[in-house]
Amino acid sequence: MTPPSNIIISRTDSIGDVVLTLPMAALLKKHFPDIVIGFLGTPYTRAIIEACPYIDEFISQEDFLQHPITLAGQAPQAILHVLPRPVLAKRAKELQIPWRIGTLNRWYHWYTCNKWVKLSRNKSPLHEAQLNLKLLKPLGISGDFPLPAVAGLTDMSRLPALKPEFANLLQADKFKLILHPKSRGSAREWNLAHYASLIKQLDPNQFQIFISGTAHEKAALEPLFAEIGERVTDLTGLMSLAEFIPFIAACDGLIACSTGPLHIAAALQKHAIGIYPPMKPIHPGRWQPVGKKAKVFVLEKSCNDCRKDKIHCPCMESIAPVAIKDYLQSVYADR
C-alpha cells in the first residue's frame, strides 16, 4: 500500500486539544519523512500550529469550507478527522480526498469517510494524546505509545522572537513562574485564595511571579491582585497567543488547572504544574500535561461530587498551597 504524499490533520477546537494533537505530525514525519502535513485549525490556535516544526502548512477552517485546498501545490490526498465534525467530513468528501480517516462511532463518518478506526474516547483509559495516535492505524502506524514517548514527539520549537517589552520584564537571577488561575470556564479551577497563599509562601528573592489571563478574565482576578498585587506582575490581556508562547518559553514554570497554557508549557519542556480534580473524564489520566517536566497535583481518589457544580470543587480546594510550595522549592533547589 502506497502511503499518501500529503495529509491534513483536522482539529478545530481549543488550545490544549491542539497541543495534544501535535505528536501525530511528528510520528507521521518519522514514518514518512517526505510527507507534506497540513493542519486544519482556527485562527485562535494558529500560533500553536505554526510553532510545530513538523507541520508544513496551516489551513483555516473557513478556507477549507469555501475554497479549493492544496498542499505544496498538490491536491490533498488524505485527511485525519481527529475532532469529528460533520461539516468538515462532508466537505472532505466533496473535495474527493482519496484517504478520509475517521472513527466508526460517528454515524456521519459511515458515508463521508472510507477508512475507519474503532475508537471510543469516553470509555478509554488512555490519555487524549495517546488516543489521537490510534487514528494513524490505517496508515500502518500502530502500537502503544507511553506518555514519555509522546512527550518526546511534542515539539513547539519554531517560535517567534520574544518582543523586547516582554523580555525586559524578566529577571535572569530568579525562577520565573507564571500563574494562570482561570480557564474560561473549561475546567475546575483552584481557589484564588489558594493562589494568594502560595504567592505569600514563595521567597520573592527566588521567584519572580507573573499572573496571566485574558482581558475578559481580569475582573475575576481582581480579588487576587487586591491581596498580593505588589508581589506579582500582571500580564492579563497584554499578549496575543503568538506573543504569550515565546514568553512561556522564556520562563521556567507555569501553574494552572487543565487549560491551554498548561499544555503549552509542557510542550515547551517547562515545569508545567497542573491542578486537577479526580473526576472522569476530566481527570489527569485523560488530560494531564505531557512533558518531561510536567507535574500533576490531584487527590488519590475517584469522585463525582461536583459533576453538576462546576464552580465549587472540594477536591480541588483540598490541594494545599504548601504542597505546591514544597514542590517548587525542590525544583528551585535542583535548579
ZAMARGU-4260 file (C-alpha; in steps of 0.2 Angstrom, whole numbers, plus 5000, padded with zeros to 4 digits):
<rodrens>
0) 5000/5000/5000 | 5007/5016/4994 | 5005/5030/5008 | 4999/5047/5003 | 5012/5060/4999
5) 5002/5073/5009 | 4989/5073/5023 | 4978/5085/5033 | 4976/5084/5052 | 4960/5091/5056
10) 4957/5098/5074 | 4947/5114/5076 | 4944/5115/5094 | 4954/5123/5109 | 4972/5126/5113
15) 4976/5111/5124 | 4967/5099/5112 | 4978/5106/5098 | 4994/5104/5108 | 4990/5086/5112
20) 4987/5083/5093 | 5005/5089/5088 | 5013/5072/5091 | 5003/5065/5077 | 5013/5076/5065
25) 5030/5071/5072 | 5025/5052/5071 | 5020/5054/5053 | 5036/5063/5048 | 5046/5049/5057
30) 5037/5036/5046 | 5036/5046/5030 | 5050/5059/5030 | 5044/5067/5014 | 5026/5068/5018
35) 5018/5086/5017 | 5007/5089/5033 | 4994/5102/5033 | 4984/5106/5049 | 4966/5111/5048
40) 4963/5123/5063 | 4956/5140/5068 | 4964/5157/5069 | 4963/5155/5088 | 4975/5141/5088
45) 4986/5146/5073 | 5000/5151/5083 | 5001/5134/5091 | 5001/5125/5074 | 5014/5136/5067
50) 5026/5133/5081 | 5027/5115/5077 | 5041/5111/5065 | 5033/5095/5059 | 5018/5105/5051
55) 5021/5112/5034 | 5005/5122/5031 | 4991/5130/5042 | 4974/5128/5034 | 4960/5139/5041
60) 4943/5131/5043 | 4935/5145/5033 | 4946/5142/5018 | 4943/5123/5019 | 4925/5125/5018
65) 4924/5138/5005 | 4939/5136/4993 | 4949/5123/4984 | 4964/5117/4995 | 4981/5112/4990
70) 4997/5106/5000 | 5013/5112/4992 | 5004/5115/4976 | 4996/5097/4976 | 4978/5092/4980
75) 4976/5084/4997 | 4977/5065/4997 | 4972/5061/5015 | 4963/5069/5030 | 4963/5063/5048
80) 4947/5069/5057 | 4954/5070/5074 | 4940/5081/5080 | 4924/5074/5072 | 4914/5087/5064
85) 4900/5083/5051 | 4903/5099/5041 | 4921/5095/5039 | 4919/5077/5035 | 4906/5081/5022
90) 4917/5094/5014 | 4932/5082/5013 | 4921/5070/5003 | 4915/5084/4992 | 4934/5088/4988
95) 4936/5069/4984 | 4951/5067/4996 | 4956/5049/4992 | 4960/5044/5011 | 4947/5050/5023
100) 4950/5043/5040 | 4938/5044/5054 | 4931/5035/5069 | 4917/5022/5067 | 4907/5028/5082
105) 4902/5044/5072 | 4887/5039/5061 | 4891/5053/5048 | 4908/5045/5045 | 4900/5029/5038
110) 4896/5039/5022 | 4909/5053/5022 | 4925/5043/5027 | 4932/5027/5018 | 4944/5022/5031
115) 4939/5019/5049 | 4946/5017/5066 | 4936/5009/5080 | 4939/5021/5094 | 4928/5027/5109
120) 4937/5041/5119 | 4925/5042/5134 | 4927/5024/5140 | 4946/5023/5136 | 4959/5023/5150
125) 4971/5031/5138 | 4977/5049/5138 | 4970/5061/5124 | 4987/5062/5115 | 4988/5043/5115
130) 4970/5041/5108 | 4974/5053/5094 | 4989/5042/5089 | 4977/5027/5087 | 4969/5036/5072
135) 4986/5033/5062 | 4982/5014/5061 | 4975/5015/5043 | 4992/5022/5038 | 5001/5007/5045
140) 5006/5016/5061 | 5000/5007/5076 | 5006/5001/5094 | 5005/5008/5111 | 5014/5024/5115
145) 5018/5028/5133 | 5017/5046/5139 | 5036/5048/5140 | 5037/5043/5121 | 5023/5055/5117
150) 5032/5069/5126 | 5047/5066/5115 | 5036/5068/5100 | 5029/5085/5106 | 5039/5100/5098
155) 5034/5118/5098 | 5052/5125/5095 | 5048/5135/5079 | 5044/5151/5089 | 5044/5170/5085
160) 5057/5181/5095 | 5051/5187/5111 | 5046/5206/5110 | 5058/5217/5119 | 5045/5225/5130
165) 5041/5207/5137 | 5059/5202/5138 | 5063/5217/5149 | 5051/5211/5162 | 5061/5195/5166
170) 5074/5194/5180 | 5088/5182/5175 | 5093/5178/5193 | 5076/5171/5198 | 5064/5157/5194
175) 5051/5164/5183 | 5034/5157/5187 | 5018/5160/5178 | 5002/5158/5187 | 4986/5156/5176
180) 4972/5154/5188 | 4957/5155/5176 | 4951/5143/5162 | 4937/5152/5153 | 4925/5140/5161
185) 4933/5125/5153 | 4940/5116/5169 | 4938/5115/5188 | 4948/5129/5195 | 4959/5131/5210
190) 4953/5144/5223 | 4960/5161/5221 | 4964/5162/5240 | 4975/5147/5237 | 4985/5156/5224
195) 4987/5171/5235 | 4993/5159/5249 | 5005/5151/5238 | 5012/5168/5232 | 5014/5173/5250
200) 5024/5157/5254 | 5036/5159/5240 | 5053/5168/5243 | 5052/5184/5232 | 5071/5183/5231
205) 5070/5167/5222 | 5054/5168/5212 | 5048/5181/5200 | 5029/5178/5198 | 5018/5183/5184
210) 4999/5182/5183 | 4992/5178/5165 | 4974/5178/5158 | 4963/5186/5145 | 4957/5203/5146
215) 4940/5196/5150 | 4947/5187/5165 | 4955/5202/5173 | 4939/5207/5183 | 4938/5190/5190
220) 4956/5191/5196 | 4954/5207/5205 | 4952/5199/5222 | 4969/5191/5219 | 4978/5207/5214
225) 4970/5216/5229 | 4978/5204/5241 | 4995/5201/5233 | 4997/5214/5219 | 5014/5221/5224
230) 5021/5203/5224 | 5017/5199/5206 | 5017/5206/5188 | 5000/5207/5180 | 5000/5201/5162
235) 4982/5199/5159 | 4976/5205/5142 | 4993/5211/5137 | 4998/5197/5125 | 4991/5188/5110
240) 4994/5169/5110 | 5008/5172/5097 | 5016/5183/5110 | 5012/5173/5125 | 5020/5157/5119
245) 5038/5164/5117 | 5035/5172/5134 | 5031/5155/5142 | 5047/5148/5133 | 5057/5161/5142
250) 5051/5157/5159 | 5054/5142/5170 | 5037/5136/5175 | 5018/5138/5174 | 5004/5133/5186
255) 4986/5131/5180 | 4972/5120/5180 | 4968/5109/5165 | 4969/5123/5152 | 4978/5128/5136
260) 4993/5137/5143 | 4997/5122/5155 | 4999/5111/5139 | 5009/5124/5130 | 5021/5125/5145
265) 5023/5106/5145 | 5026/5105/5126 | 5040/5118/5128 | 5048/5107/5142 | 5044/5119/5156
270) 5039/5115/5173 | 5021/5113/5169 | 5012/5111/5186 | 4994/5105/5184 | 4980/5105/5197
275) 4966/5093/5193 | 4950/5085/5200 | 4949/5066/5202 | 4934/5065/5191 | 4932/5056/5175
280) 4933/5061/5161 | 4942/5077/5166 | 4955/5069/5177 | 4974/5069/5173 | 4973/5051/5166
285) 4965/5059/5151 | 4971/5077/5151 | 4987/5079/5161 | 5000/5089/5153 | 5013/5079/5143
290) 5031/5085/5145 | 5047/5079/5153 | 5045/5092/5167 | 5026/5090/5169 | 5019/5088/5187
295) 5001/5085/5192 | 4993/5088/5209 | 4977/5078/5212 | 4968/5069/5226 | 4971/5050/5226
300) 4953/5045/5224 | 4938/5044/5212 | 4925/5057/5215 | 4909/5064/5206 | 4903/5075/5219
305) 4905/5091/5209 | 4899/5085/5192 | 4884/5097/5192 | 4893/5111/5201 | 4907/5117/5191
310) 4911/5132/5202 | 4915/5123/5219 | 4926/5108/5219 | 4930/5101/5236 | 4944/5090/5229
315) 4952/5105/5220 | 4951/5115/5236 | 4959/5101/5246 | 4975/5103/5237 | 4985/5113/5249
320) 4996/5128/5243 | 5010/5122/5254 | 5011/5106/5244 | 5014/5115/5228 | 5026/5127/5238
325) 5037/5112/5244 | 5037/5105/5226 | 5043/5122/5219 | 5056/5124/5232 | 5063/5106/5227
330) 5063/5112/5209 | 5072/5128/5214 | 5085/5118/5224 | 5088/5107/5209 | 5090/5122/5198
</rodrens>
